[in-house]
Amino acid sequence: EDAGDYKCVAANDAGVVERSLTLTLQSPPVITIEPVETVIEAGATAMLNCQANGEPPPIVKWSRQGHPVVSNERVTILSNGSLHIVAAQKEDTSEYECVARNLMGSVLVRVPLTVQGGPSRAKGSIIGNINDIEFGIAFLNATVTDSPNSETRVIQAKITNVPRSIGPAMRKLVSILSPVYWTTAKEIGEAMNGFTLTDAVFKRETQVEFATGEILRMTHVARGLDSDGALLLDVVVSGHVLQLQSVTDVNMKDYTEDYIQTGPGQLYAHSTRLFAVDGISVPYTWNHTITYDYTKGKMPFLVETLQASSITTEYNPLEQTAAFQIHASIAKGTVPIFLMRFFRTDIDECETRDMCQHECRNSLGSYQCTCPAGYRL
């Protein structure tokens, strides 16, 4: 409180003279608002608050693991010293240091920022035919939230413009959402979901075989995130499924999917599932081959297992919409016994002999012919 403006006045019979001065008490910086540990979803905005007092007023700078943070179109150090990061990415995950410095010294505080695996929304289009019925263009919209009661993410999706003739059959096609829940699944331990592994840019070829003989094929193309952080997805379906009546009770059982790294930028996934029709169980199997930019690296484990649970499906014939809800998490897995021999003896048919007219995708013990984008076999 001694700091302030002072005046010295000298007076005698000959006159008066005065001088003014300002007394400033210098002090080292003190951080008055500390940043707190922050966990956000990819695509969201992070604000790490850091403000300091001192005399002279300290300058606040940020560093990341000892390297200065450089401002760009996403990262800004505000005038009050806070760090502002928009459209946060997985790569932004790190420990950050706020440093306040003036002539009297400096002070530092560290704070971790975690950006986790996956977009909060998904949208896209679905075209093709099911049971020889063309359904024009259907539209997919989904939201992704954390489950408050378990270590899962909850995917709620709605597909609109689904004709009544195939609407009831859509209730068991949860696999049409597989790119969404794989991309956004809750990551357990060091496991990677599809977003962390591929930045949500990949192509996925799916084949579903029902015990009743029907076969359905799907091609999913994920095109990354839009400016609002939503996953962009295009789906082409073709084939047959068991025809159901709208009044039929369909109950989807929990299931797991094993994702196996078969090479750089290549995954193979397999699952055996059950759904119940009016209480009678119907098994079906499906497998995927997934290709993505090999420079993104590999999964941290040879096999990762995705757990899909609490599945509900519904078709509204009046609105012509199919609604789904599913809980998903992904964790380290083990190599299934029936696949062990393929790791020892698998031959890349695409390399050893040209079996396809267009594109060839190798898979465990087999291969698959695919078409360029915009075409189908």
N, C-alpha and C positions, 0 to 999 in steps of 0.2 A: 504493500500500500504506500510505500515511500516514493514510488515512481510517479512522475507527473511534471507539470510546468512550474518552475521557480523563477522568482524575480528578486534581484539584489538592488537595493536603493541606497545611494549615498547622498547626504544633504549637508550643506553648511550655509553660512550667510551669503555666500557667493552664488549658490544655485543648487540644483539637484541633477544627479545623473543615475541612470538605472540600466541594468542589463538583465535580459531574460534567458533562460536556458531550460532545457528539457532533460530530466533525469530518466534514463531507461535502464532497467535492471535486466540484463540478459539471462536467459535460462535455457537449459537443454530441452529438446523436444520431449513431450509426454503425449502418448497416444490416448485420446479421449474416447474414441469409438473404435473398438476392435472388430475386425472381421470374424465371422463365425463359420465353422465347418458347414459346407453346403453340398447337398446332393440334389441334382436336377435331372430331368429327362433330356435326352438329345433333342436339339431343336429349340429348347426353351432358352430364356434369358437369365444370366447369372449376374448378381450384384454383390460384390465383396466390398463392404463399407470399411473405410479406414480414414479417420480424421485425427489430427494432432494439433496441439498448442505448444508454443514456445516463443522465445524472443531472441533473435528475430523470428518472425513466423517461419516455421519449417517448410521445406519442400518435400512433398510425398512422392515417392517413386515405387514402382512394383517390379519384382523380378520373379522368375520361375526357375527353381532349382539353381539359383545363382546367376542366371542369365537375364538381362533386362527384358521386360515386356515391351514389345514394340507395338504402337497403335496402328490399327488398320481398319478396314471397313467393318470388321466384327468386334474388335477389341479397342476400348477407349478408356483412358484415365480421365475421370471427370475433374472439374475445377476444385471440388471439395476433397479430392484425393481418392475417391472410391474407384474400383475397377469394374467396368461394365462390359459384359460379354454377351453378344446376341447370337442366336442360332448356334448354341453350344454344340460342340462335336465331341465324340469319344476321345479324340486326341487332346482335348483341353483338360482332361483329368490329370491333376498334378498337385504338388504342394507349392503354394504361392507365398512370397514374402513382401510385406508392406514395410518400407523403410522411410522414416521421417528424419530429416537431417537439417541442421542449421550450423552457425559458427561455433556453437557451444558443444556440439556432439550429435549423436544419432541414436535412434532406437529402432528395433526391428521386431516384427511379430509375424509368425507363420500361420497359414491356414490351408487345409486341404479342400480341394474342389473335386467332386466326383460327378462325371457325366455318364449316366447309365443308359443298356442296350436295346433301346428300341423306340420307334415313333409312337405317338399317342393316338394316331388315326391312320386309317387306310381307305383308299377309294380306287375304283377302277371299273372296267367294263368286262362283261362276259358274253361271248358269242359262241355259236355252234349249234349242235343238235343233240338231243337225248331221245332215245327210242324213236329215231327217225322223224322227230318233230323239231323243226327250226324255231328257235325262240327269239330271233332278232337280236337285239342288244339288251341285256340285263345290266343293272348297275349295282355295284357293291359299295357299301359304306360301312365302316367299322370304327369302333372306339376301343382304346386299350387303357386299362386302369390297373393299379396295384390292388390286390385283394387285401382287405384289412385283417382277415382272419387266417391267412396262410401265406406261404412263400410261393405265390403264383401271381401271374398276371391274368386279368379277366378280359377276354375279347368278346365284345358284343357286336354282332354284324347283322346287316339286313341287305337282302338282295331284292331289288324291285324289278317290276316288269317280267315276272315269271308266269307263263301261261298256266291256266288251271289244269290243262291236260297233263302237264309234267310237274306241277307244283308239289303235290304230295310226295313224289319220288325224290324231290330235292331235300326232303327232311333228313335223309340219311347220308347226304353228300357233304359231310363235314370236311372231307379232304379237299373240297374246293377252296377252303380257307387255309390250307396248310402253309402257304407262304406267309400268311399274316401271322399265325400263331408261332411259327418257327422264327420269324424275324423279330417278334416282340416278346418271346418267352422270357420269364424271369430267370436270370442267370444265377445258378447255384455254384458257389466256389469260383473256380477259374474257368468254368465252361463258357463258351461263346454262343450267343444266339445268332440268327442270320444277319441281323443288322451289324453287330460287332464284327462278324467275319467278313461280310461282303459289302458293307455300306449300302445294303438294300438294293444292289444291282446284281441280278443273277437270272438265269433261265432254268426252269424246273419242268422236267418231263415226268408225267405221272401215269401209271396204269393201275386200274382197280379191277380186280377179278372177284366176282361174287360166287358163292357156292352153288347158286342156282344157274350158273353158266354165263351170265351177262358180263361183258367187258366194257369198261369206260376208259377213255384216254383223255388226259388234260395236259395242256401246255400253259405254264405260268411264266410271264415275263415281268420281273420287278424292275422298275426304272428309277429307283432312288426316291428321294423325298422332294416334295414341292416346296415353295417358299414358306408355306405354313407348317412345314414339318410332317406332312401326311405322306404315307407310303403310296406310291403310284403303281398300279398293278393291272395287267391285261391278262385275260384268261380265255383260252379256246378249248371247248369240250366237244367230244364226239364219241358216240357209242350207245350202249344200252345199260339200263339198270332195272331192277325188279320193280314192276309197276305196282303202286299202292293206291288204295282208296283214301280219300281225304279223312274219313272217319277212323282209319286204322290207327291203332296205338303204336307208335314207334318209340323205342327206348334205346338210346345210344349208350353203350358200355364204355367205361374208362379204358384207355389203352396207352401203350408206349410206342415210340418210334425210335429206332436206332439209326443214327447218322454216322456214316463211316467214311473216313478220308481215304479215297482210292488213288489220289494223285494230286499234283498241284492244280488248284482251281477246280477240283472234282470231288463230289460227294455221292454216296449211294445211301438211300434210306429204305428201310423195309419195316412193315408192320402187319400183324395179323389181328383182326378185330372181330367184334360181335355187335350186332344190333338185334333187338327183339321186336318182332312184329306180332302184336296181340299175344305177347308172352312166349312166342316161339323164337328161339335164337337162330340167327342166320349168320354164319361166319363169312368173312371176306378178307382178302389180302390185297395189299397194294405196295408198290415200290416206286421210288423216285430216282432219277439221276439229276444232279444239280451241277451246273457249270457257272463259274464266276471268274473274275480277273485273278489269275494266279499270283500277281504281285501283292495281293492283299494278304498272302500268307496262308497258313493252315490252322485248323482247330488245335487247341493246346493238347487235346487227347485224340488218340486214334479213333475212338468211338465216343459219341455223346448220346445220351438217352433223353428224349423229350417225353414228359408225362402230360397226357391230356386227360382232364377229369371234369366232373360236374357238367357234362354236356347236355344242353337242352336245345331242341329244335321245334319249329312251329311254322306252319304255312297258313296264311290268311287268304282264302279264295276271293274275298271281296276286294281287298287291296292288291291281290296278286303279288304278295311279298313273302319271302322265306326269311325267318329270323333264327339266329343261332347265338348260343352263348357257350363259351368254353374257357376253362382255366388251364394255363400252360406254364410249365417250368422246364428247364434244361440243365442237366448235370453230367458229370463224368459217367461214362458207360463202360461195359465190358463187351468184348467181341463175342457174338453168339457162336455157339459150338458149330452149328451147321454152316457157318461162313469161314471157319478156320481153314478148311482145305483150299478155299479160293485164294487166301493170302499166300499160300505156298505154291499154287499151281495156276493161278489166273493168267490167261493169255490175252494180250491186247489184240483182239481181232482187227481193230481199226489200223493197227500197225503192220500186222503180219500178212493180212490179205484185205484188199479193198472190197468190202461187202455191200457198200451203199452207193447209190447214185449221187447223193448230195452230201450231207454231213453224217459222220459216224461218231457215236458216243460209247466209249467202253464202260462196262459195268462189271461187277463181280460175277465171273463165270459166264458172261454173256456180252451182248452189245446191242445198241439200239440205233436205228436209222432215223434221222430227223431231217426236217426241211429248213431252208433259210426262212427268216422272218417274213411273214406275209403269205407263206405257202403251207400246205399240209399234204401228208401222204394220201 
